[in-house]
Each structure stands twice: as structure tokens, then as C-alpha cells.
């Protein structure tokens, strides 16, 4: 993980809080031991930890590491879609020191069975290192009771449509892999009605886009995955570094790309001017 977060009181307490209090004022928030919700229908600019952030509408988040993930479990939601982008170990990250990596074995500590609904679609971004891909398919997903159903590829291109790196490059590839699986709880059986009614996920699908200028920021998968989980699905992102409307997000840098410096604010329309 990228940074150590402060310890919090171990005593049992409310696990959720509202970001905006009555009359539109920002309430006092405990970011490290409670899930914070913005229930408003609009994005909110707030000051947190002495910095300004933009919080999307209908968003919930928990700023914590593995030691303090329990409030997310206590939140009581079962998610239909879980997307994660783990900080995989690799030489480039170690050299650049952009963020701290995480040993693969530590990922097994994530309480996926406590967060996933039956047949939850779990999507994991994986680097092009073969050992990481094998670990996800052969160890991590089976450990959680997840059945691998597909592998997709995110192909990165320039604004002119060319690969960002040569396809046969020995060092960097112009694509990344996503492993998709369905969570099968121990109570499931192969002929359950919920399993037979789920939308099949196609294998080897390609997502093609121009990558963000921000390091390691992945494209949003909300629209791409909607058909497989439904428009009303409860969605969770793990190891998040930004927030998405309608999603719950967790990570120790969950607000990183919500900082005001990444946004250009424009005046809201005056309702009186709207005919």
C-alpha cells in the first residue's frame, strides 16, 4: 500500500457517516474508520484534511488500509460488481517509487466473500507479468470461491490510433489484462436459478482507449460492465484512487484524483435562467 494511515479507536462505533450535514454544510467526518457517503444529487467540493476535494454524487468511500477495512464489511452492503487494481510488485514501480507495491499473497486478506453478493462479477486488473496472471487464476480467485469466466484486454493507443508501444516489445506491452470471475458462495450449486439467469461474459474482449496522462489511472468500466450486472447493481472498487458516481470505493489513496487541482470548476447554472 502507498502510505500508513493513522490508527483509530478500536471501540465499536457507527460505520457510516454523511459527508454533508443538514443545511448543506460539510459535517465533521472521520475518514479513517467510517464509510463516508455523499447522498446528494450533485458533486460537492469539500475541505478534508486541509485540502479541497470534489466528491461525486451518490458516492461512498473509506480511506483506509488492510488494518482498517472492517468498516467496509460492517457497512452491510453486498456488491454485485467488484473491481480492483492491486499495486502489483514490479521493478518499474520500485525504481520510480511512485507508490508502494503489495506482495501478491497479501491480496488473500481481502474479505471478498463478506463483500460479494452471490454471482458477483469480480474484475481484477493484472500486469503483463505471467506469474501475476497465474496467481490470480490459480490461487487468488479459487481462494475466494471465484470461478474465472473470461480474460479481457485493455489496448492502449495514441490519439492517432497507434499502439503506445510496439506489440512485440520485450519490455512494455501496449495492453493490460483483466481477469473476470463470478463469486460462487458455498451455498450455491451448479443448477441454481440465479446462476442460470446471469448474463454470460464473453471471453477475450478488447477495450481500446487512449490512456490517461495520470500514472496508472485505468479507464472507467462502469458502462462496459453494466450489461453483465444490471443498471441497478451495487458496485465497489478496491485500491481505488478516484471516486465514481453511484459506486463505493476503498483504498489508502481513495481521494487522490479527487483533489481540486485535477478539476476545472465552472459556475452552476442559475435555475432562474433555465426556461
ABEGO torsion letter per residue (X at the ends): XABBBBBBBABBBBABBBABBBGGBBBBBBAAABBBBBABABBBBBBBGGBBBBBBBGBBBBBBBAAAAAAAAAAGBBBABBBBBBBBBBAAAAAAGABBBBBAAAAAABBAAAABBBGBBBBBBBBABAAAAAAAAAAAAAAAGBBBABBBBBBBBBAAGBBABBAABAABBABBBBBBBBBBBAABBAABAAAAABBBBBBGBBBBBBBBABBGBBBBAAAAAAAAAEAABBBBBBGBABBBBGBBBBEAAAAAAABAAABBBBBBBBAAABX
